[in-house]
């Protein structure tokens, strides 16, 4: 995976995007750890452009993806948190 920074003319770094995100859109995982009850539940990766931070949306019990934009239904998870959740599932 090649992550490179682009420098603008004023020597400041621009937005860095991951060319090859590791987790695909649509990856489901279950968070069942931590002290925040609002994080517990089923989640799905919605956007992986800013990898290793993945925008995730809550999945309801009937399998439908939540369309709400509140913090309880949309979160950015770090890649390591998602892998930890995937390891606890198996």
Secondary structure, DSSP 8 states (H G I E B T S, - for coil): ------B-TTS-B-----SS-SS-TT-EEEE--SS-GGG-EEEEEEE-TTTTEEEEEEB-TTS-B----STTTEEEEEHHHHHHHHHHH-
